[in-house]
Amino acid sequence: MCNCIEEKERALAEKFGYKTVALDADFVSGRIAVGFGGTDKNGKVFDEQKMLVSYCPFCGKPYSND
């Protein structure tokens, strides 16, 4: 598995002067969680849902099934 999440968190912390930064990632699998929201077919708005991605959004490498 790549270490893009750790690299991006470190880079963001340095850029903005924070002690630490935590991207929205699943702690068990280490995969990034992408949030989305919207409106259903009846016009009702639904709150943000989370979806774990299969590929790293930064480098494009697939996450392993381990």
N, CA, C and O atoms as a DFTB+ gen file, in Angstrom:
264 C
 N C O
     1  1       0.845      -1.180       0.000
     2  2       0.000       0.000       0.000
     3  2       0.891       1.243       0.000
     4  3       1.960       1.246       0.611
     5  1       0.456       2.278      -0.674
     6  2       1.223       3.518      -0.749
     7  2       1.157       4.272       0.587
     8  3       0.366       3.923       1.464
     9  1       1.970       5.277       0.730
    10  2       1.955       6.096       1.950
    11  2       1.561       7.536       1.633
    12  3       1.993       8.470       2.309
    13  1       0.735       7.708       0.594
    14  2       0.316       9.041       0.170
    15  2      -0.445       9.790       1.252
    16  3      -0.282      11.002       1.392
    17  1      -1.276       9.092       2.022
    18  2      -2.072       9.753       3.058
    19  2      -1.151      10.397       4.084
    20  3      -1.340      11.557       4.448
    21  1      -0.164       9.657       4.549
    22  2       0.785      10.202       5.525
    23  2       1.560      11.378       4.940
    24  3       1.779      12.381       5.619
    25  1       1.974      11.255       3.683
    26  2       2.719      12.335       3.029
    27  2       1.871      13.589       2.905
    28  3       2.353      14.689       3.176
    29  1       0.610      13.442       2.497
    30  2      -0.275      14.606       2.332
    31  2      -0.592      15.239       3.680
    32  3      -0.634      16.464       3.789
    33  1      -0.817      14.420       4.712
    34  2      -1.080      14.971       6.044
    35  2       0.113      15.779       6.545
    36  3      -0.056      16.870       7.091
    37  1       1.298      15.252       6.361
    38  2       2.521      15.950       6.787
    39  2       2.706      17.256       6.000
    40  3       3.047      18.291       6.573
    41  1       2.477      17.195       4.688
    42  2       2.633      18.385       3.851
    43  2       1.623      19.467       4.219
    44  3       1.970      20.647       4.259
    45  1       0.380      19.080       4.487
    46  2      -0.633      20.057       4.886
    47  2      -0.307      20.683       6.235
    48  3      -0.483      21.887       6.423
    49  1       0.168      19.870       7.174
    50  2       0.546      20.389       8.487
    51  2       1.666      21.406       8.352
    52  3       1.626      22.461       8.986
    53  1       2.662      21.101       7.536
    54  2       3.776      22.037       7.327
    55  2       3.307      23.312       6.632
    56  3       3.681      24.414       7.031
    57  1       2.493      23.160       5.597
    58  2       2.037      24.321       4.818
    59  2       1.246      25.308       5.661
    60  3       1.437      26.519       5.543
    61  1       0.354      24.798       6.516
    62  2      -0.516      25.674       7.291
    63  2      -0.043      25.897       8.720
    64  3      -0.692      26.615       9.480
    65  1       1.074      25.294       9.092
    66  2       1.637      25.502      10.413
    67  2       0.924      24.769      11.533
    68  3       0.985      25.194      12.687
    69  1       0.242      23.662      11.209
    70  2      -0.444      22.881      12.229
    71  2       0.494      21.845      12.812
    72  3       1.474      21.450      12.180
    73  1       0.187      21.412      14.016
    74  2       0.971      20.339      14.627
    75  2       0.708      19.018      13.910
    76  3       1.645      18.295      13.572
    77  1      -0.561      18.703      13.678
    78  2      -0.946      17.506      12.927
    79  2      -2.169      17.804      12.065
    80  3      -2.929      18.731      12.345
    81  1      -2.346      17.016      11.028
    82  2      -3.519      17.082      10.155
    83  2      -3.968      15.642       9.928
    84  3      -3.130      14.762       9.726
    85  1      -5.272      15.388       9.956
    86  2      -5.800      14.051       9.709
    87  2      -6.813      14.111       8.576
    88  3      -7.871      14.729       8.705
    89  1      -6.478      13.465       7.468
    90  2      -7.433      13.339       6.375
    91  2      -8.509      12.337       6.772
    92  3      -8.306      11.520       7.669
    93  1      -9.644      12.405       6.105
    94  2     -10.762      11.512       6.413
    95  2     -10.458      10.124       5.862
    96  3     -10.773       9.823       4.711
    97  1      -9.847       9.284       6.687
    98  2      -9.455       7.940       6.276
    99  2      -9.969       6.925       7.284
   100  3     -10.131       7.235       8.464
   101  1     -10.220       5.723       6.816
   102  2     -10.642       4.624       7.667
   103  2      -9.421       4.097       8.407
   104  3      -8.429       3.727       7.779
   105  1      -9.485       4.059       9.734
   106  2      -8.319       3.662      10.527
   107  2      -7.982       2.178      10.368
   108  3      -6.815       1.800      10.459
   109  1      -8.978       1.347      10.136
   110  2      -8.737      -0.093      10.019
   111  2      -8.071      -0.433       8.693
   112  3      -7.051      -1.122       8.666
   113  1      -8.647       0.052       7.588
   114  2      -8.129      -0.304       6.271
   115  2      -7.070       0.668       5.767
   116  3      -6.263       0.307       4.910
   117  1      -7.057       1.910       6.290
   118  2      -6.119       2.914       5.802
   119  2      -6.538       3.555       4.494
   120  3      -5.750       4.270       3.875
   121  1      -7.765       3.310       4.068
   122  2      -8.262       3.865       2.813
   123  2      -8.930       5.207       3.047
   124  3      -9.484       5.452       4.119
   125  1      -8.879       6.073       2.052
   126  2      -9.530       7.389       2.106
   127  2     -11.042       7.208       2.009
   128  3     -11.531       6.381       1.240
   129  1     -11.773       7.991       2.798
   130  2     -13.230       8.021       2.730
   131  2     -13.645       9.300       2.015
   132  3     -13.258      10.397       2.417
   133  1     -14.425       9.155       0.964
   134  2     -14.914      10.292       0.193
   135  2     -16.346      10.564       0.613
   136  3     -17.173       9.652       0.641
   137  1     -16.641      11.814       0.939
   138  2     -17.991      12.182       1.361
   139  2     -18.813      12.702       0.201
   140  3     -18.291      13.355      -0.702
   141  1     -20.106      12.406       0.233
   142  2     -21.014      12.936      -0.783
   143  2     -22.397      13.107      -0.179
   144  3     -22.750      12.421       0.781
   145  1     -23.160      13.999      -0.726
   146  2     -24.530      14.248      -0.311
   147  2     -25.336      14.558      -1.552
   148  3     -24.779      14.622      -2.648
   149  1     -26.629      14.753      -1.405
   150  2     -27.425      15.046      -2.586
   151  2     -28.900      15.078      -2.308
   152  3     -29.341      15.272      -1.175
   153  1     -29.657      14.883      -3.369
   154  2     -31.109      14.907      -3.317
   155  2     -31.629      13.628      -3.938
   156  3     -31.181      13.235      -5.015
   157  1     -32.579      12.964      -3.266
   158  2     -33.129      11.737      -3.839
   159  2     -34.165      12.068      -4.910
   160  3     -34.436      13.239      -5.177
   161  1     -34.743      11.033      -5.523
   162  2     -35.671      11.255      -6.642
   163  2     -36.961      11.960      -6.232
   164  3     -37.687      12.461      -7.090
   165  1     -37.258      12.007      -4.925
   166  2     -38.444      12.708      -4.431
   167  2     -38.142      14.136      -3.990
   168  3     -39.028      14.841      -3.507
   169  1     -36.902      14.556      -4.154
   170  2     -36.518      15.911      -3.792
   171  2     -36.038      16.069      -2.361
   172  3     -35.727      17.182      -1.935
   173  1     -35.972      14.965      -1.606
   174  2     -35.516      15.041      -0.226
   175  2     -33.985      15.051      -0.194
   176  3     -33.333      14.221      -0.827
   177  1     -33.433      15.995       0.544
   178  2     -31.981      16.122       0.668
   179  2     -31.468      15.096       1.667
   180  3     -32.026      14.941       2.754
   181  1     -30.397      14.392       1.290
   182  2     -29.797      13.458       2.240
   183  2     -28.437      13.971       2.670
   184  3     -27.700      14.582       1.896
   185  1     -28.131      13.703       3.926
   186  2     -26.871      14.162       4.514
   187  2     -25.695      13.440       3.893
   188  3     -25.837      12.465       3.156
   189  1     -24.538      13.960       4.221
   190  2     -23.310      13.399       3.683
   191  2     -23.142      11.931       4.052
   192  3     -23.291      11.548       5.212
   193  1     -22.833      11.127       3.060
   194  2     -22.538       9.708       3.227
   195  2     -21.051       9.514       2.979
   196  3     -20.419      10.348       2.329
   197  1     -20.492       8.442       3.480
   198  2     -19.068       8.146       3.286
   199  2     -18.921       6.904       2.421
   200  3     -19.681       5.944       2.549
   201  1     -17.925       6.941       1.536
   202  2     -17.627       5.817       0.674
   203  2     -16.118       5.620       0.672
   204  3     -15.368       6.562       0.415
   205  1     -15.667       4.393       0.959
   206  2     -14.239       4.095       0.892
   207  2     -13.864       3.821      -0.556
   208  3     -14.530       3.038      -1.235
   209  1     -12.811       4.456      -1.029
   210  2     -12.393       4.292      -2.419
   211  2     -11.494       3.068      -2.576
   212  3     -10.855       2.635      -1.617
   213  1     -11.445       2.519      -3.777
   214  2     -10.644       1.330      -4.070
   215  2      -9.229       1.671      -4.498
   216  3      -8.330       0.834      -4.411
   217  1      -9.028       2.904      -4.963
   218  2      -7.724       3.359      -5.444
   219  2      -7.307       4.602      -4.686
   220  3      -8.155       5.391      -4.268
   221  1      -6.024       4.781      -4.507
   222  2      -5.519       5.989      -3.865
   223  2      -5.860       7.186      -4.749
   224  3      -5.522       7.178      -5.932
   225  1      -6.522       8.218      -4.211
   226  2      -6.876       9.376      -5.030
   227  2      -5.666      10.246      -5.390
   228  3      -5.774      11.134      -6.235
   229  1      -4.530       9.998      -4.762
   230  2      -3.344      10.810      -5.013
   231  2      -2.416      10.202      -6.056
   232  3      -1.918      10.910      -6.932
   233  1      -2.178       8.887      -5.969
   234  2      -1.223       8.264      -6.910
   235  2      -1.896       7.275      -7.861
   236  3      -1.284       6.860      -8.846
   237  1      -3.152       6.887      -7.583
   238  2      -3.879       5.995      -8.466
   239  2      -3.622       4.515      -8.261
   240  3      -4.198       3.691      -8.970
   241  1      -2.768       4.154      -7.305
   242  2      -2.493       2.736      -7.056
   243  2      -3.687       2.106      -6.341
   244  3      -4.286       2.729      -5.465
   245  1      -4.035       0.860      -6.716
   246  2      -5.150       0.203      -6.022
   247  2      -4.767      -0.152      -4.594
   248  3      -3.629      -0.523      -4.309
   249  1      -5.747      -0.029      -3.702
   250  2      -5.525      -0.474      -2.325
   251  2      -5.572      -1.999      -2.314
   252  3      -6.364      -2.602      -3.038
   253  1      -4.743      -2.612      -1.514
   254  2      -4.741      -4.078      -1.446
   255  2      -5.949      -4.567      -0.667
   256  3      -6.553      -3.810       0.092
   257  1      -6.295      -5.814      -0.853
   258  2      -7.421      -6.417      -0.135
   259  2      -7.029      -6.932       1.227
   260  3      -7.863      -7.500       1.932
   261  1      -5.777      -6.749       1.619
   262  2      -5.283      -7.238       2.915
   263  2      -5.853      -6.439       4.049
   264  3      -5.547      -6.710       5.210
